Amino acid sequence: MITNEIRIMRGPNMWSRTHHRLIAIKYDSLAIAEIKRKQQQLISDFFQTTYQIESSYEDMKLCVFEYTLHLAAILQGSSFYHDVVLPSPGIFYGLLQYEIEEVGLEAFTLASEIMESSFLKDIPLKINQARVKVEAVSLKYREGPSTSMIIEAARRRNIPVNKGPAGYTILGYGKNQKRISAAMSHNTSCIAVNIACDKEDTKKFLGNANLPVPKGKLVHDENELLLIIEQLGFPLVTKPFNGNQGRNVTCGITDHAELLAGFRFAAEISKLVIVEKEIQGEDYRLLVIGNKFIAASKRQPAFIVGDGLSTIYELVEKENLNPLRGHGHEDILTKISLDHATELHLQKKGLTFNSIPARGEQIFLRSTANLSTGGTAEDVTDLIHPSNILLAEKVARVIGLDICGIDVMSSDIRQPINDNGGAIIEVNAAPGLRMHKYPTKGTARDVGEPIVDLMFPAGDDGRIPLIAITGTNGKTTTTRLMAHLAASAGYTVGFSSTDGIYVGGEKIQIGDCSGPQSARTILQDTTVDFAVLECARGGIIRSGLGFDQCDIAIVTNVAADHLGLKDIYTVEDLANVKAVVPAAVRKDGWAILNAADDYAYAMKDKVTCNVALFCYDENNTHLQNHMSDGGYAVYADSNQDIFFYNGTGNIFMFNAADAPITRKGKANFMTENILPVILASYFSGIQLEQILAALRSFIPDQEHTPGRINEFEINGVNVIVDYAHNPHGLKALAGYLKNIPAKKLGIIAVPGDRRDADIIEFGQIAASMYDKIIIRFDRDTRGRSEESIVDLLSRGIRDIKSELEYKVIADTQTAIQYAVDNEEKGSYVVICADNAIHTLGLTRNVAAHYQIKL
């Protein structure tokens, strides 16, 4: 492989606005040995001659990478988007679009192997073998034609499509989602399916409704066959009681021997065998969706046309080379199989597989016309008699199927079936749709569309309100606030954050759940009718967003954090990652941006939706210009009065001190978190009075805002646990602590994967806000030694206060215990927690030592 990292994008991502399904491949320049000039020319000549493709790069190593992407796109069998991008000097990524994730990965893997072995090791090209392997993976993972038609129709209506558990396809989000399995919908009745799958029960229901069905009997034993002949006469048909797709059906039976053979053939599938009077005529499939006739096809059994030279076997082999024919249901037509049923059918005509038909002679190879056995279909929707339309719709109602395929034998579908001796042969749940979309002859019918329309009436896109929140700091608090407001308005809210996944107020998963998989968990929950999703940097980089679009996006701020990881080296790089979230807002939705943060504010130029601003400073230039242009905004004035600007005038909301989360107005950064929530709630249809009441009822504590200024008293010492894990967050905490005149001890830790400069800055800020410091370590120091962390933090501390007292206590609980034991009564111990839930647990352990329950 010529890569050292592969990321699978499954939604909106940092690489492309238009392509959501991408494989991002980091190029490893060390993986390719030095290429000789002869090999350079060989590569170029091959791609220019075979595919008329020229590389964009003079650097031959990059040229190889680009050609590898070209080849991977070609192996997928279509013109898939691919490109080489250079996000930073010396760093190269390849982008490869895929339709099916497993197929895209297989194509790239094989393309890499071909490039390395063929051009670098002089091993012969094996592109055809690679095509076969990619096609095999495609066959395993791609949707069948019926499911694909429904998915395509759903996407045209902007209905979300996702793969659910056990391979089921989910259309829509949350409470409004519907599931499909081939042509069975969310509304398909289990009882109706049971009736349709029981051919005898089907006949009883249809006969009871005076609908035409062939006479017949359910036979248990071959000794009953003589009596059947006496009762029904010839010709007869035998078929398995629970068979499908025309398997082991024998038609045109004219004597006892044939009947016995047909019985035994059907009995290979089912112990019970149906024997019916054969109805003469053509084979038709009528499709009814939502009790409304949609399409009709005339089906013909598989056949070949003689050339006077080739055997039947050879003619079938030639026909199976038709690119329209594939295995099973993978293509428009199915390959013809020469099986026992074919052999028996030909024997009746005095033919074998080695017979040579005359030129132009048409030979039918089976008695049944199912597409699954190689048959063909002609669209006859416009020819069907009106009475036959009414008959088909009545059949669907009688059986109770919302999507119903009705097999009819009739001499002419243009005449009423009741008048020409025709009959209903079978009723199908989950009928195949490809014969209607891809007829061999006649008009193609988009039968996926009425199925989607049945599940989602006009104006219903299957979505629920979805608010996505990103930024460097404040994301989780903003997420929890927004979820609280939506719940107060009566919604069943699902929200995901760095604390976990919550549905309807219940925690269903603990841990950092701010990535795309957690978003999908929320959106596939059938009780959720309002989603609030925290979208962190890591998940966006790793896999994109877990949704295709959102109604509202909030960007709290963008500051230096996690720089140097995953090729994100600057704040500008980080802003580009977070800009993925507002860029995913639907056109009539809203991007809510922080006017005081230049990186967040600049995202207004990267969105196609409406923009609203929030700001803690009413005099901010961006804010003022925006409101002058009639833009919506929420801001705070110098008295911390909060105003909502609705495009025409200011509306006073409340004073920030009225919201408990602001700690009586002392926690400015909490006030800032409130502002975008007011806008998002308003745009979600929540009344301003409801917003105010909900903000007043949100009580900050370790349950509702874990790690966000959680205050306790232990042994007379005030203890604060806060999720200040980067310089920007620590500065915000310092703004709150400066209002507290007491002595303060800080228990600090920094994730080891931060840059040296970030760790030093963290020490500098800590020294400016604390009287004493204890340095502790996270459970995972993320690849950096404890000695290195201490050295960098101490350098920062000494830069500000060379005389400041600090000590190292590695274990967090031991550090908390030491601080509470030794600090003065009334002083403050502030614990910076990267994992707030874990740290709160340790704090409770210390409190328990003093017989205090927190």
C-alpha positions, 0 to 999 in steps of 0.5 A: 500500500502507498498510504499510511492512513485511510479515513472513511467519510460517511457524511459532510466532511472537510474535503468536499462540499458535494461528495459525502461518501469519500475515502481520504488516503494519506500518501506515504512517500516512504512507501514507494522505492526510487522509481527508475526512468524506464518505469516512469515512462511505462506508467505514463504510457500505459495510462495515456494509451489505455485510458487517455489519462495524463498525470498532473504532477512532475514528481513521479511519486505523486504521479504514481499516487494520482494514477493509483486513484485513477485506477481505483475509480476505474475499478469501481466501474464508473467515473468516480470523483478522485483527486490529490489534495495538499492541505499543508506543505509536504502533506498529500491526501488522495480523495476517492469517491465511493458508492459502496464503502467496501467496494471503494476500499477493495478498489483502492487496495487492489489499485495500490497492489497493481501499481506497486507490483506491476510498475515497481517490481515488473510483475505483469498487470492484473487489472482484469482479475482486480475487476472480478474481485471488485465485482464480487465485493460489489455483489456482496454488499450492494443493494438489490434493484428494488431497494435501490429504486426506493432509495433513489426516489427517497433521495430525490425528495431529500429524505435521509437514507441510512443503513440500519441494524441487520442490513435494513434500510432506514428512511428519515430520522428519529420518530419520523423514520420508516424502514424498508426491506426490498419492496416491503415497507414500514407499513406492510402488514405481517398478517398480509405477508403470511396470507400471501406466502401461503398460496392456499390461504391466498386462494381462499381469501380471493375466492371468498371475494369472488375473484377468479382463481384456478381450481386446485388442491393441496396434495400431501401424498402422490397417491392422491394424484389420480383423484386430482386428475379425475376432479380437475382434468388436464392440463395441470400445474404443480408448484411448491406450497411455499415456493417463490420466484418460479422455483420447481414449478411445472406447467403444461402437465398432460398425463399421470407420469408428468404429474408424478414427476412434477409433484416430486420436483415440487416436493423437493422444496415443500412437503405440501404441493399445490396442483392446479388446473392450468390457465391458458394465456400470457403471464402478467404481473400487476403492481399495486401500491397503496391500493392504487394500480401502478404498472403492468408487465407481460413476462416471457420465459427465458428463450434463445433464438437459433442461428442454425449452427450453435447448440442450445447450450452454446446459445445460452452461453452467448446470451449470458454474455449480454451485459444486461444479465447478471447473477440473481437480481444484481442487473436488469436481467438475470443470467439463464441457468440450464437446470433440471427444470430446463431439461424437463421442459426441453424434453417435452419438446423433444430437445436437449441441451445439444440440440441445434435450433434452426436459424430464427427459431425461438426456443423457450427454455422454461414454462415459467416466466419469472425474471429470476430464472432469466425471463424478460418483461414488456411494459403493458401498463397503458394497455390494461383494461379498466376492469382489470385495474379495479380487479388488481386494486381489489386483490390488494385490499382483500389480501391487505398488502400496501405493496402488492404484486399480482400474477395473472394469466390471461389471453389478453390483458386488454380484455376483462379477465373475468370474461376471457377465462383468465385467473389470478395465479399468485399474490406477492409480498415484496414484489420485484420492481426491476421488471417495471423500471427496466423492461426489455420492451416498452416504457420504463416506470419509476415504481420506487417513487409511489412507494416513497410517496406512500410512506411519506406524503407530500411535504413530509421529508421524514426529518426531525428538527436537528441542531448541530453544535461545534466550536472549541469551548462551550459546545457541551454546555450549549448542547445541554442548554439547547436540549433542555429548552427543546424538552421544556417545549414538549419535545422528546429530545435526543442529544449527544455530547462529550458526556454521553448520549441522552434520550428523553432525559435518560442517559443511554451511553457514558463517555465522549459521544460527540462523533458521527456514530453517536449522532446516528444512534440518536437519529435512529432512535424511534422516540426522538423528535428533536435532535441536538448533536455536539460535533467535535473536531475528532469525529469530523476529521475521522469520518465527517458528520453523522447526518446529511444536513441540519436545520441549525448550526451553532459555532461557539468559537475557534481557538488553539486546541489539539493542534499538531494532530491529524495534520491540523497545525494552525487555528485556520486549519481547525476553523476549516474543520469546524466550518463543515458543520454550518456548511451542512445547514439546509438552505432555508436553515440558520448558521448561528455564529459568534461575532466576537470570534473572527474565525467563527464569523468568517464562516458566514462566507462558507454557508448557503443558508441564513446567518444570525450572530450572537455576541457578549459585546453589544458594540462589536463591529460585526454585530452592529453591521449585521443588525444594520443590514436587518440580520437577526442577533442576540447580544448582551449590553454592559449591564448584562441585559440580554436583547434579541434583535428580530431584524427590525427592533430590539426585544429585552429578554432578561438580565444574565444574572436571572439564569442560574447557569451564569452564577449570578452573572459572574460566569461571563462565558456561561452567559455567552453560551446562552446567547446562541441557544436563544436564537436556535430556540427561536428559529425552532419555533419556541416562543420567547416566553418559553425560552426565558422560563426554560433558561431560568429553570436550568440548574447547573449541577454535576448532573446537568452540567458535569465539569462546568463550574461544579461547586462543593464544600468539603471539610470547609474548603470550596471545591470546583470541578471544571472542564478547562482543558486548553488555554482558551477554556482556562482563560474563561475560567479565570474570568469567573475566578477573579470575582472570588477574593479567597485564596485559590489552589489549582489542580491542573493537568494537560493532555500529552498530545498538545503542542509544547507551546500549548502546554507552556501557555497552560502553565502561564495562565494557571500561574496568573490565576492561582496562588498554589498549583498541584500538577497531576496526570490524566490516566492516559498521557497520550504518548508524552512522558510525565517528566516532559509534561511537568517540565513544560508546565513548570516553564510556563509557571516560572515565566509568570511567577517564579516564586509560585509554590507548586508540587507534583501529585500524579494521582488525581484523587490523592491530589484532591485529598491532599488539597482538601486536607491542607488548604485553609477553610474558606479557600478554593481548590479548583480541579481542571478535568479533562474527563469530568465524569471521572473526576467528579467521581473521584471528588465524591470519593474524597467527600465520602472520606469526610462522610459528606455525600455530594 
